[in-house]
Amino acid sequence: GIILRESSDYQRIVVTQSGGGHGGLRLYLNGNLQFHSRDEYRYHEALVHPAMAAHGAPKRVLVLGGGDGLAVREVLRYRAVEQVTLVELDPHMTRLFSTHAALAALNGHALTDPKVHVVQADAFTWLEAHAREVEAGRALPFDVVVADFPDPSNYSLGKLYTTSFY
């Protein structure tokens, strides 16, 4: 059944649980399934580990999107990581996945880890501003960048999949 149904300024968030509390959690955003807790690890491991392993010992990691904290959970598995910056548009998502017991447990309480800095901003806009800072020599680059966005079902999401964004 439905264990959570809320709307933020950006989306409708629904979490369901099957099996009378012993089954898996499903997250729906605007009616679209984002993950099932039973197998989300397949997506998040494949998203994070190739880049992390390719670097070897990343210290500073940027995660764009992923307000559920599941990609951040995978990043934090690396001992070398000193700082994770999560840029998430919807503060409602990061709040839910930080404070709701079942959701925070799913991400291993990653969003409240002291290494994690959450920035509530549009990734496209934030990245543009950050790139200008790097060009001006005022910020250190990240060792690894992970983009964890929903499917591009509208213009706002579609811009995150453009050549200019990358």
Secondary structure, 3 states (H helix, E strand, C coil): CEEEEEECCCCEEEEEECCCCCCCEEEEECCEEEEECCCHHHHHHHHHHHHHHHHCCCCEEEEEECCCCHHHHHHCCCCCCCEEEEEECCHHHHHHHHHCHHHHHHCCCHHHCCCEEEEECCHHHHHHHHHHHHHCCCCCCCCEEEEECCCCCCHHHHHHHCCCCC
